[in-house]
Amino acid sequence: MPAKKNTAIVSLLVGAFVWGLIWQPYRVLEQAGLSAILAATLTYLVAFVLGWIVLRRRLLGLRPSWLLLAIALAGGGCNMGYVLATVHGVVMRVLLLFYLAPLWTVLLSRLMLGERLTASGAGVVALSLCGAIAMLWQPSFGLPLPQNVAEWTGLAAGFLFALTNVLIRKTAHLTIEVKSMAVFAGVIVLGLMLLPFEPLNVTSLAEPLVWSRVLLVGVVLLAVNLVVQFGLTHTPANQAIVIFLFELVVAAISSWLLAGEAMGIKEWLGGAMIVSASLFSGRLEQAHSRMNA
């Protein structure tokens, strides 16, 4: 069991590293004329098709269920929102809003898994909210709100990430492969619904280099989603949130080096509170696990 737990932790770290960098190839694809929605739809379509070919034996006997549909919708919305937010927004601000997930995880765990909201859990919620207020406060508006569509999208994606996390823990009877394919399908369906509302650049689809990048990102998505699904299945929800914070480190360095983005004092202060809330939520989960052992 310790070996499986350690493997799960490493799996989540690998996933966090990839997700801290994945914004960059999507920005490259957009610069090549492929919109974020179309790029996400095509790359996840590649991942879905390859996944069906490689994993078809493990998908035999698959039975649709409401929980599987919920994973597809939540996971699809999370991944599509993540791509849109990081392509069109400031990477670190978007990710810090995304990582308000401990707030949503505490609340959703209470509603869906029957976990009680203790005083310490309430502290995690309060600290997350204080971080959001510090980062988002706009004196001209008087309300701590995201500043643009990308930041609202990042906030929504973080909620859907927490929901997906809890749903995956709730469906331990489903295989990793099934849940990964459900998430891929969710992104594709959502993308197909959104595509009619944006202009299509047909010329970009004729470029072999664009398609080679789409295929490469699709392969990476298939590999990393299987790895992350394994990690989430064998790691408590709140602990997984903490491990994923490694993504912020990767994103901070990569966005500084590759995009020249930097954060101000307000963002650093709010981000420190959000990260602290995430770390504290992980300690709560570990303490809870020891008490039940």
N, C-alpha and C positions, 0 to 999 in steps of 0.2 A: 504493500500500500504506500509506504513512503516514496518508493521509486516512481509510482504512478503520479503521486502528488507533485514530486519534483519535476517530472516530465510536463505536467500540466502548467506549472509555473513558467518553465522555460518556453512552452508553447505560447503563453500569453505575452511574454517578453518579446518573442520573435514577431508576434502579431502587432505589438505596440510599435516596434521599430519600423515595420513596413508601413503601418498606418500613419506614422509620423512623417513619412516621405512621400506617400502616395499622391498628395496634392500636386506635386511637381510634374509628373507625367501628364496629369489631366490638364494642367495649365499649358504644357507644351502642345497637347492635342488641340486645345482651344486656339492657341496662336497659329496652328496649322489650318484653322478654319472649321474645326469640329466643336460644336457647342458642348457645354458640360453635360447637358441632358442626353444628347445623342452619344457622346463619348461613354457616359456611364451605361447607357442602354446596350451599346455594342460590346463593351468590354465584359459586362455581366452576361450577355448572350453567349460570348465565347466561353466564359467560365461554365455556364450552364450546359452547353453542348459538349464540351470536353468532359465535364463532370459526369454527364449521362453516359458517355462512351466508356470512361474509365471505371465508373462505379455502378454500372447497370446491374451487375449481379447482386450488389448489396441493396439495390432499390426494389428488387422483386418483392411482391407482396405488400407494397406500400398501400396503406389505406388512408384516404383523406380524413381529416378531423378538424374540428373548429380550432383546436389549439395549434395545429400545424398551419392553418390559414392565418391565425393570429401572428405566428412567428414570421410568416411570409410578408404580411402587411407591415408589421413593426420593423422587422429587419430590412425590408425593402425601402421603407421610408427613411430609416436611419442611414443606410448607405447612400441613397440618392441625395438626401439632405446634406450629408457629410461632404460629398463631392461638390455640390453646388455652393455650399458655404465656403469651403477652402479655396475654390477657384475664384470666387467673386469677392471674398472678404479678406481682411487681414488675418493671416493664419492663426497667430497666437490668440488674438481676441476671440475668434470663432471657436477655437479649441477650448479656451477657458470657459466659455459659455456651454460648450458641449459637455465639459466635465463638471457641470452642476449635477451630473448624474447621481452622485451620492444622495442628494436631496430627494430626487425622484425614486431612487432605489429604496430608501428608508420607507417612504410612503407606500410604494407599490408592494414592497415585501409585507407590509402590514395588511394591505387589502387582499393580496393574492396568495400569500404564503402563510398568513396567520401569525406573523411575527409581531410581538408587542412593541410599541414605540415607548422605549424607556426614557428616563431623564437624559441619559447619555445620547440616545438617538435624537432626542429633541435638540440637544446641543449641536449635533452634526447639522441638523436642518438650519438652526439659527446661524451657525458659522458660515454655511453655504450661502444663505441669503445675505448676510453682511458682506461677504465677498462680492456677490453680484451687485449689491448696491454701491459699494466702493468703486467698482470697475465701471459701472454703467451710469453713474450719477451725472446728470446734465442740468446745471443750474438754470439754463434758459427754459427748459421744459418743466423742471421741478419734480420729475419722476425718473427713477432708475430704469430706463428702458434701453434695449438694443438700439443702435444708431441707424441701422439700415436693414435691408431685406436679408443680406447674407448673415447678419448676426441673429436675426429672428430665426432663420433657417437652422443655424448652428444650435441655438437653444432648443428648438423643436427636435432636432436630430439627437441631442443629448437625452431628452425625455424618452424618445423611441429606443435609444440604446439601452437605457435602464429597463424599459419594458421588455425588450428582447432578452436581456440578461436574465430577468426574473422568469420569463416564459421558458427559456432554455433549461433553467434549473427545475422548473415545474414539470418538464417533459423528459425526464431522465430515461424514460422507457423508449424514447425514439432515438434512432441511431444518429451519430454525428453527420453522416453522409446525407440522410434525409433532411435534417435541419439546415444544412448548408445549401442544398438544392432548393429548399423552400425560400431561403433568403435571396438566392439568385433570381428565382422566378418572380419574387416580389419586386425587385428592382426593375426587371424587364417590363412587367405589366405596368408599373407606375410610369416608367419612361415612355412607353407607348401611349399612355393616356396624356402625357404632357407634351409630346412632340408636335401634335397639330397646332399648338399655341405659340410655336416659335418658328422663325424662318429657317429653311434648310439650305445649307451650302453644299450643293451637289458636286462642285468641282473638287472639294477636299476629299471626297470619297473615291476619286479616281487616282489618288496618289498612293503608290505602293508603300512609301515610307510611313504614311498614316496608318495603313492597315497592319504593317509590321508592328507598329507601336501598340495598336489596339490588341493584336494577338498576344504580344508580350505581357501587357497589363492584365489581360484575361487569364493567362496562365498563372501569373502571380496571385491574382484574386482567388482562383481555385485553390491554390496551395495554402495561402494564408488563412482563408476561411475555414478550411478543414482543420488546420492547426489550432486556430482560435476556438472553434467549436469544441474540440477536444479539451482545451484548457478550461473553457466555461463550464463544460459538463462535469468536470472533476474538481472545480474550485468554487467555494462559497461566493455568492453574488457580491457582497461588499468587499471581500478580499480581492476579487478580480478587478474591481474598480481601482483599487490601490495600485495593483501591478500595472494596469494600463496607463498610470501616470507617467511611466517611462516614455510614453508617446509625446508628452509635453516637452521633455528634454530634447528628444530627437527633432521635434517640430521647431522648437526655439532656435536650435543651432542651424537646421536646414533652411528655415525661412530667413534667417539673418545672412547666411552665406549665399543662398541662391536667389533670394528675392529682395534683399536689402531692407527687410522689415524690422522695426524696433518698437518696443513698448515704452510708455511713459510711466511716471510714478504711480498714477492712479491704477493702471493695469497691473503693475507689479504688486501693489498692495492688495487689490481684489484677488489676483491670482494666488497670492500666498495664503489668503484665507480659504479659498476653494480647495487648494492642494492640501492644506491642513485638515480641512473637513474630510477629504478623501482618506488621508492617512489615519485619522481618528476612527473613521467608519470601519477601516480594515482591522484596527486593534479591537474594536467592539466585536467584530465577527470572530476573531481568533479567540477572544475571551469566552464568547458564547460557545464556541466549539469545544474548548477545554472543559467547560462546565458540563457539557452533554456527553463527554467522553467517559 
